[in-house]
């Protein structure tokens, strides 16, 4: 179940896609599928499976569809959708056409997304993921989350200016917590559950409370002093925590 505005957005989006691309299915993953969706705060993560690669003209039309929806329904700015071709799903590293952050790009349908789709994905149109989307093994999932921490998040810590923004604080800490849970028991957890894991890991409690308030409470204006201090606390904690995860994984293999 979802709120009325999000439901209207999804309905308008699927209806707008049908005359533009050879649509097979539309699936939701992420917060909406996992039951942790917060209207106006959460991204709306979708997969639109197509029969064949989009032509240049169709790609242009897709961009127009997304921009037009954003002009009518403000929530559409948070709608991210990948457009994988049904015959190109075998390789989790293969980049597919996608609309994210209000532009067209190419990115893979990651092992985490694939596992979400198999475990609790929502079918918004067409056929379900089973039978169309290759399954993800526990080993593939574990390898991906560790590689993501090591090759993306660890180098990102060398750019302290990035961590002055809410989005980096939230995603960096929550990604670590969710990766920890996946490596521990093979499960994917919600962002709400990840806050509890962060506490278990010894993350700075004031920063965890800051994330919780902005995601689930009534956000308040942050001072420059707090933003700077929050970044320092997060960077110190994340570097040590990520290095421990990477080292432990390497030792166990």
N, C-alpha and C positions, 0 to 999 in steps of 0.2 A: 504494500500500500504506500501511496505517496500523497503529497498535498495537491490541491486542485490546480495550482498554477504550474507545478512541475508536470502533472499529468497532461495538462493542455499543451505544454511545450513539447512533450514527447509525441503526442498525437499529431500536432502540426508538423513536427520534424519528419516523422515517418511518412506522412502524407505528401510532404514536399519532395522527399527523396525518390518516391516511386516513379515519377515520370523522367527523372534525371539520370539514374544509374540502374543497371540490371541487378536489382536487389534480390538477395536470397533470404537474409535474416537480419534482424536488428536485436542485439543483446545488450543488457546493462550489466556492468560489473562495479567494483568499487563500493563506495558508501551506500549508494541506492540499493544495490543488490544485497549488501551485507547487513542492512538494517540500521545503519548509523548515519543516514542521510540527514543533513541539516539544511533546509531550504534557504538559499541566499548566502550560505557559507560554504557548503560542500560543492565540489565539482560534480558534474553529471557525466559519468564516464560510460561511453557507448562504443559498441562495435557494430558496424554495418557491413555485413558480408556481401560481396558482389560476385557475379558469375565470371567476369573478365576484367582486365585492367581498364580503368577509365581513360577515355580519350582526353586530349588537351581541352577540347570544348566542354566535355563533361566536368573536368576539374574546375574550369572557370564557373560553370553553372553551380557546382557544389559550393564554391566560395560565395556566390551570390545568395544561395539558399541560407547559409549560415549568417551572412551579414544582414539579410532581410529579416530573419527571425530576431536578431539582436535589436533591430529597430522597432520591433513590435512587442517583444517580451524581453525585458532587461535581463532576466535570469539566463537567457540564451548565451550570454557572454561566458558562462561557466560550463557550457556544453562542449565536451571534447569527444570527438568521434574518429575512430580509425576505420579505414576502408580496405581491409584485406581481400584478396582474391581467393576464392574457395580452393583453387588448385595450388596456392602458394603458402599454405599454412604449415607445411612440414617442418620448416626451419624457424625456430623461435627468434633467431637473430636477423631474419630477413626483414628489411624495412618496407613498410606499407604506407600508402597515402593516408594522411590524417589531417584533421582540423583540430588545432589546439592553440590556446592563447591568441585566438582571433586571427590565425593565419594557417595556410596550407603548408604541410611539411611531410617528411617521411620518417617513420619510426617503427620499431618492431612491436609485435604483440608479445609481451614478455611472458616468461614462465609464471610469474605471479598473476598476471591477468588471466592467463590460460587456466590456472588452477582455480581462480575465483569463478570463472565461467563454468567450469565443470562442477564445482562444489555448490555454488549458490547463485549462479547467473540467472538473470531474469530474461525471459523471451518476450520481446516487445512486438516482434513481427516474424513470421516465417518459422523455420525449423529450429529445434534446440541445438546446443553445442555438441551433444553426444552424437557421434557418427560423422560429424563435419570437422571438428577440431581435435587434433591428436592430443592424447592425454599427456600429462607431465608427471614424471617420476619424482619421488621424494629427493633423489640425488640431484636431479636437474634443478629442482626448486632450491635446494640448499646451496648448490654451486652458484646459482644466479644471485641470491641475496648476499652472499659473501663477496662475490665479485663486484656487485653494485656498491657495497660499503667501501671496498678497497680501491676501486678504480674511479669512482665518482665522488663519494662523500668524503673520503680521507683527503684527497687533493683539494677539495672545496674548502677545507679548513684553513688553507693557506691564503684565503681571500677574506680577511676579517670584515671588510666593508660589506660583503654580501650578507653577513649575519646581523646586520643592523635592521633587517627587514623581517616582519612577522613570518612570511612564507618559508624562509630558510630555517628559522628556529623551529617552526612546527614540523616541517617535512623531515628535517635532519634528525630530530629527536624521535619522532614517531616512527620513522623508517628503521632506526636502530632497534627500537623496542619490538616492532613487528618482526624484524629479522631474527631477533633473539628468540621470540616465541616459536617461529618457524623452525629454527635450528634445534630447539629444545624438544618439541613434540610433533613437528611436521604440520602444524595447523596455521591457518591464516586468521589473524584476529582483527577486530575493529580498532579504530583510532581511540574509541572510548576505553577499550580494554588495554590498549597500548599505554595509556596514561598510568594505569596501575603497574604495568611492567617497568616503566621508567622509575617509579618510586622504589620498586624492588631493586633496581640496578643502582640506586643511590644518586639519581639525577637531582640537580638542585631543585628543592621543593618549591621555591618561589617561581622558578621558570615553568615547572609542571603546572602549578596553579594558574599561571599566566595563560598558558595554552588552553587549559580547561575553561577558564572564564571567557576567553575570546571565542571558543568553539561552542560552548554549551550555556554560557551565562550572558550577562549584559556587559559588552566590552566597554572599557573606560579608556580615556586618553592617557597614553604613556608619556612620561617625561623623557627628555633626552638623556638624563642621568641614568634612568632605569634601562633604556634601550641599549646604552653602552655597557652597563653592568650585566645585563641579560646576555649580551653577545659574548662577553668575557667568560661568564660562567658556563655557557653552552659550549664554547670552543674548548675550554679546559676539560670538561667532562667528556665530550664526544671523542676527542683525540685518543684519550686513554681507553675509553670503552670500545671504540672501533678496533684499535690495535689489538686489544685482548681477544675480540671475536675472531679476527683474521688469524692471529697466532694460534688460537685454540683449534680452529678449523684445519690449519696447516699441519698441526701436530697430530690431529686425529686421522688424517688421511694416510 
